[in-house]
Amino acid sequence: MRPRGFTLFEMLAVILLLGLAAAAVSIPVSQGLASARVNAASGELASALRYTRMQAIVQGKEQKFLVDVSGPTYQSPGRDVQHLPEGMKLAVNSAKADQSNTQAAIRFFPDGSSTGGRITLSRGTREWRVNVAWLTGAISVDRE
């Protein structure tokens, strides 16, 4: 009667197959995490813009939402500077009067309107656009 068990070769074959399966699964998971980070960052940015708009309405005076493309960072009035996750790019399309080389602003007025603009967040092939309507000051997020 032969002793039961596995040979060293069989054990190595199973370990190799498990390693290949783990590698195949990790690539889509890491891409999904990167997409989730961009999605979360765009939601937080939209929330900060809405906060700035509400401050303009509540305080009855103009408020500026500041964006530093070189950072990349953004800031609502009275709040700390927010940094985007590493590897994320930021682009701003706003009124020329509110732009410099690396900084831009979107202004909100007491009636809720704004100077309008678009902030684009990207990482790799993923891209989200946070739009600010000039007439109403409404903020929306579009996934590209």
C-alpha positions as CSV (number, residue, x, y, z in Angstrom):
1,M,0.0,0.0,0.0
2,R,1.3,3.5,-1.0
3,P,1.5,6.3,1.5
4,R,-1.1,9.0,0.7
5,G,0.0,12.7,0.2
6,F,1.2,15.1,-2.4
7,T,4.6,15.3,-4.0
8,L,6.7,18.5,-3.9
9,F,6.1,19.0,-7.6
10,E,2.3,19.0,-7.1
11,M,2.5,21.4,-4.2
12,L,4.7,23.8,-6.3
13,A,2.2,23.6,-9.2
14,V,-0.7,24.6,-6.9
15,I,1.2,27.5,-5.4
16,L,2.1,28.7,-8.8
17,L,-1.5,28.6,-10.0
18,L,-2.7,30.4,-6.9
19,G,-0.1,33.2,-7.5
20,L,-1.2,33.6,-11.1
21,A,-4.8,33.8,-10.0
22,A,-4.0,36.4,-7.3
23,A,-2.1,38.5,-9.8
24,A,-4.9,38.4,-12.4
25,V,-7.4,39.6,-9.8
26,S,-5.2,42.4,-8.3
27,I,-5.0,44.4,-11.5
28,P,-8.8,45.1,-11.9
29,V,-9.0,45.8,-8.2
30,S,-6.3,48.4,-8.2
31,Q,-7.9,50.1,-11.3
32,G,-11.2,50.1,-9.4
33,L,-9.6,51.8,-6.4
34,A,-8.1,54.5,-8.5
35,S,-11.5,55.2,-10.1
36,A,-13.1,55.3,-6.6
37,R,-10.5,57.8,-5.5
38,V,-11.3,60.2,-8.4
39,N,-15.0,59.7,-7.8
40,A,-14.7,60.5,-4.1
41,A,-12.4,63.5,-4.8
42,S,-14.9,65.0,-7.3
43,G,-17.8,64.6,-4.8
44,E,-15.8,66.3,-2.1
45,L,-14.9,69.1,-4.5
46,A,-18.5,69.6,-5.5
47,S,-19.5,69.7,-1.8
48,A,-16.9,72.4,-1.1
49,L,-18.2,74.4,-4.0
50,R,-21.8,74.1,-2.6
51,Y,-20.5,75.2,0.8
52,T,-19.0,78.3,-0.7
53,R,-22.2,79.1,-2.5
54,M,-24.2,78.7,0.7
55,Q,-21.8,81.0,2.6
56,A,-22.3,83.7,0.0
57,I,-26.1,83.4,0.4
58,V,-26.1,83.2,4.2
59,Q,-23.5,86.0,4.7
60,G,-24.9,88.2,2.0
61,K,-21.6,88.9,0.4
62,E,-19.4,87.5,-2.4
63,Q,-17.3,84.4,-1.6
64,K,-14.4,83.0,-3.5
65,F,-13.6,79.3,-4.1
66,L,-9.8,79.1,-4.7
67,V,-8.0,76.5,-6.8
68,D,-4.3,76.0,-7.1
69,V,-3.5,73.8,-10.1
70,S,0.1,73.4,-9.2
71,G,-0.8,71.9,-5.8
72,P,-3.2,70.5,-6.7
73,T,-5.3,72.0,-3.9
74,Y,-8.6,73.9,-3.4
75,Q,-10.0,76.0,-0.6
76,S,-13.4,77.2,0.5
77,P,-13.7,80.4,2.6
78,G,-12.9,79.8,6.3
79,R,-11.8,76.2,5.7
80,D,-8.4,74.5,5.5
81,V,-6.7,73.9,2.1
82,Q,-7.7,70.5,0.7
83,H,-5.2,68.4,-1.2
84,L,-6.1,66.1,-4.0
85,P,-4.9,62.5,-3.8
86,E,-1.4,61.9,-5.3
87,G,-1.2,61.4,-9.0
88,M,-4.5,63.3,-9.6
89,K,-4.5,66.3,-12.1
90,L,-6.6,69.3,-11.9
91,A,-7.6,71.8,-14.6
92,V,-9.8,74.9,-14.2
93,N,-11.8,76.8,-16.8
94,S,-13.2,80.0,-15.2
95,A,-13.5,83.7,-15.8
96,K,-10.3,85.2,-17.1
97,A,-10.4,87.9,-14.4
98,D,-10.2,85.2,-11.8
99,Q,-7.2,83.3,-13.2
100,S,-3.4,83.6,-12.9
101,N,-0.7,81.2,-14.0
102,T,-1.4,78.5,-11.4
103,Q,-4.4,79.8,-9.5
104,A,-8.0,80.3,-10.3
105,A,-11.2,81.3,-8.5
106,I,-14.9,80.8,-8.9
107,R,-16.8,83.6,-7.2
108,F,-20.3,83.1,-5.7
109,F,-22.7,86.1,-5.1
110,P,-25.4,86.7,-2.5
111,D,-28.2,85.8,-4.9
112,G,-26.7,82.3,-5.4
113,S,-25.3,83.1,-8.9
114,S,-21.6,82.7,-9.8
115,T,-18.9,83.5,-12.3
116,G,-19.3,79.9,-13.4
117,G,-16.7,77.5,-14.6
118,R,-15.6,73.9,-14.8
119,I,-13.0,72.0,-12.7
120,T,-11.7,68.9,-14.3
121,L,-10.2,66.1,-12.2
122,S,-8.3,63.3,-13.9
123,R,-6.2,60.3,-13.1
124,G,-5.0,58.1,-15.9
125,T,-7.8,57.6,-18.3
126,R,-10.5,58.5,-15.7
127,E,-11.9,62.1,-15.8
128,W,-14.6,63.9,-13.9
129,R,-15.9,67.4,-14.5
130,V,-17.4,69.5,-11.8
131,N,-19.5,72.2,-13.5
132,V,-20.7,75.5,-11.9
133,A,-23.6,77.2,-13.7
134,W,-23.0,81.0,-13.9
135,L,-26.7,82.0,-13.7
136,T,-27.9,79.8,-10.9
137,G,-24.6,78.7,-9.2
138,A,-25.8,75.1,-9.4
139,I,-23.0,72.5,-9.2
140,S,-23.1,69.2,-11.1
141,V,-20.6,66.4,-11.6
142,D,-20.2,64.7,-14.9
143,R,-18.2,61.5,-15.4
144,E,-16.3,61.5,-18.7
